[in-house]
């Protein structure tokens, strides 16, 4: 089984479509799954939307942080509550298409303990461009990361899988 952890914070605009897209993909591919949404103190209707969807999909679970603890804490909470042989997390806006999961599972089944998505590979296609200021900040951050963490091209990609 694959556990998908989705940390959320004020994601009311995208969460419904994201969850439906994930569900359709895994059911079409016949991949056993569970989806764990970990809300990090959203002030919008993210929680209500997920609660309504839980009534339609028993493979969907909601965990909540009442106050804001950060994305890392939300991901950790989801990972600790996951029951799948493979556990992945992805961003609520599916900035990496859920169809890429098949590639993750191939690598994981081949014996890799961690599979990390990357937007920096030559074959990667960036379909959602960011504002100039965010792009500049990301460039500077990535430069610092390359100095400290060698061998990884995209440490901040929100698409990772663990076995």
Secondary structure, 3 states (H helix, E strand, C coil): CEEEEEEECCCCCCHHHHHHHHHHHHHHHCCCEEEEEEEECCCCCHHHHHHHHHCCCCCEEEEEECCCCCHHHHHHHHHHHCCCCEEEEECCCCCCCHHHHHHHHHHHHCCCCEEECCCCCCCCCCCCCCCHHHHHHHHHHHHHHHHHCCCCCCCCCCEEEEC
